[in-house]
């Protein structure tokens, strides 16, 4: 059963949903630790939260990068790409997020008999694999990881991931760090060399996940992907996050966000994700003008 929790009240002198950690990981990429004991207590790898920064603001989903049940802290990582993430980035330690709902979605599940795993992550997909990798490492699994970004400055969490894997491979589009090219180039090389995995997990931009699945289908290696479609309420009521999985329509917020990559209609997903881009860009430009950042 999925537990939906809204924590947006003060208890005594303790400010719930208080930001207790803030760290800049890369250009426009931030890590925050949120004091939210009830969400931390129920969280599992693969789940997400929905938060709201302003009273009249939108609600956005963010992956739970990690959680500490003892300290009651939930860790989120986000990139400033629009008005809401810009407002969130302007908050500091001691500030409070007014709405913080979670954990939402279905947790990551794996076959306990599987031994060998490969994670492929691009951009903001990098932190989305962290809690899964950490959990599998604690179970003695063999884990390889491929991460990629546009350039060296877009690569983060490298040292944290190295602690929990056998091999970490890095690619950058411009060749400024690791191998020049894409994560799929390294994936091709590993599989062509004879490396085999019981499961491959891909997360990142939709075209990247589609490209990963196109490769792994040839080898018939089980491939999971984590989707982040348009989402509003997080309870399956609005239907905004619907995705076609095989011959069925699923809702990423309650049925996912993790799905069998072989079954995902990636073309339909990319089309739906582009529906509100123009409106989002207009809202972000107006916001930047108001705070003096111009275009």
N, C-alpha and C positions, 0 to 999 in steps of 0.2 A: 504494500500500500504506500502511496506517495503522500508525504506529509507537507502541507502548505502552512507556512508560518509567517506571520507579519509581526515584525518587531520594530515599533516606532514610538515607544514611550520611554519616559525617564522613570527609573526606579531609585528612589532616594537621591543620593548624590551621584549615582552611577549613570552615565549617559549611554543608553543602549545604541547600537549601531555606530559607535564612536570609531573614528579612524585612529588606530594606534600605531600604524606603520605606514610610511609613504616613501617610496624609492623610485628614482628615475632609472629605468633599465636600458633605454635606447631612445633615440629621438622620438618624442611624442608618445612614448610607451611608459606606463606607470604601473608599479605594484603597490597595492594597498592591503593592509591587514585591518579587518573590521571586527570589532568586539561584538560578537553575536553568539553567545553560548548555546542557545537553543538550536540555531542553524548548524553550528559546528558539531554539536552532539549527534545530529541525524545525518550529516553529510557522508557521502561515499564517492569514490572516484567516478567521474563521468557526469556528475550532476551539475546544475547551474543555479544561479539566483536571478531574480528580477529586481531591479532597484529603481528608485525615483529620487532625483536630486533636488528638484524644485517643486513647490506646491502645485503649480500649474504645468509641470513638465511631463514629458513622456516617460514611459516605463521601458527600460531596456534590459535584455538578458545578457549576463556575463558568466562565463565558465568559472566554476570553482577550481582555481589552480591548485589549491591545497587547503588543508584545514588542521587545526590543532584542538582536539577535543578537550584536553586538559586545561589549556589556556582560554578556550572559548573563542578562538580567533579563526575567521574565515579569510582566505587570501584570494584576491581577485587581481587580474592583470588586464589592462585595457589600453587601446591606442586611441589617441585623440583624432577622430575622423568626422565629428559632427558637433552640434551644439551641446547635446547632453554630456558626451564624453569630455568636451572642453570645460563645461561647468564642473564636472566631477574632478578634473585635474586641478582645478583652482582651489579645491578644499584641501585642508591641511590637517596634521595630527591634532586631535582634540575636537575637530568638527564632527558633525553627526550627519549620516545619511538618513533622510526622513523615512524612507520605505526600503526595506531589505527583506525580500520574500524568498524562502527556500527551505530546504533544498528541493529543487524541482527536477523533473525528468527521471528517467530510469537509470540506475547505476550501471556501470560497466560490468559485464559478466564475461567470464572466460571458462574454457574447458580446463578443469584442474589437471587433466592428464597431459595437456600440451606443455612442451618444454622450451621451445624456441620461438621467440617473438621479435618482430621488427616493427619499429615505430617510425613513421615518416611525417615530419611536421614542417610546415612553412609559415613564416611570419608569426602572426598571433596564435597560430596553432601550436607553437613551441610550448608555452606554459600549459596548454590543455592536455598534454600527455604526461605531465610531471607526476601527478598523484597516482596515475595508473602504473607508470614505470616503477615508482617507489613501492607500490603494493606487490607487484610481481617479483621485484627483487627480494622482498622479504620472504617470498615463498620459494626462493632458490631457482628462479627461472633464468634462462639465458636470454639476454636482451641486447639487440643492436638498435641503434637509433641513427636516423638521418635527419638533420635539420638544415634549413636553408633560408636565405634572405637576399634582398637586393644587393647589399654590400656588407662589409665587416661590421659597420655600426648598427646594422639591423639584426645581428646575431647576439642573442642573450641567453641566459640560463645554461650556458655551456658547462661551467664548473659544477653546477648543481646536478645536471643530468649525468655527468661523468661518474659520479659516485654510485650510480645505480645501474650501470650498463656494462656490457663486455666491450663494445666498440661504439664510438661516436664518430659519425662521418658528417662533414660540413661542406655545404656548397654555397657559393654566392654568384649572383648573376654576372657581376662585373669582374669576378676573379680576385677581389681584394682580400679574400680570406678563404681558406680551404680550397676545394676544387671549383674551377670556373664552370658555371652552367646551372643546371636545375637539380632538384632532389631526385627527379626521375632518371637523370643520367647515372647517378650513383646506384639507384635501385636496379637499373638495367645491368650495370656492371656486376653487382653482387649476384643477381639471379643467373646471368650468363656464365659466371664463374663456377656455378654449381651450388651456391648457397641456397638452402631451403629452410623455410620457416613454417611452423604450425599455424601461425596467424600473423597477418600484417594489419597494422592500424594506421590509418592516414587521417590527418586533420590539418586544415589550412584553407586557402582560397579554393572555391569550388572547382575552377579549371584544373588546379593542381591535383585535387582528389580524384577528379575524373581521369586525369592522365595516369595516376597511380593505378587505378582500377583497370584501365585499358591494358596495362602491362601485366598485372597479376592474374588477369583472366587467362592469359596465354599459358600460364603455369598452373592454373587452377588452385591457387593458394587462397585460402579463406582471407577475406579482406573486409575489415570494418571501417566505417567512416563516421565522423561526428559532424552533424549538420547544424548550421546556424541560420535558418531562414527567418523571414519577417515574423516577428512574434509580438503579441500585445498583452494578453492576459495570463498566459502560462498555464491555463487550466483546460485547454482544448475547446473552449466555448467560442472564441472568435473565428477560428478557422484560418487565421492568417498564416500559420506555420505549416499548412498542409503540404505534404510532399507525396509524390507517387512512388511507391515501393512495390516493384513487381506489378501486379494487377490490382493493387489495393491503394487507397488513399489513407495515409497515416498522418498523425499530428506530431511534429517533432517535440513539442513541449511535454506530451504525456506518453507517447509511444517511443520516443527517442530520448536524447538527440542522436544516439548511436544506432546505425543501421548496417545491414549487409550491403557492402558497396556494389556488389554485382547486381543488386535489385534497384538501385537508386536511379531515378530519371533526372540525371544531372542537367540536361538541356532545359527541362521544364523548371528546375530549381533556379538556374541562372536567370531565366526569363522573369520569374516571379520576384527574385531578389532585386531586379532592376526597376520595379514598378515605381518606387517613390524616390529614386535617386535625384531627380531634378528638384523636387520639393525639399529634400534633405540638404542639397547643396545651397539652395536659396536661403534656408533657415540658418545654415552655418555661416554664410557670407554676411547676413544681417547681424548675427551674433558677434562676429569678429569686428565688424564696423563699430558696434556699440562699445566694445571693450578696447577699441583703438588699435586693432591689429590690421585693419584695412583688408584688402583682398588677399 
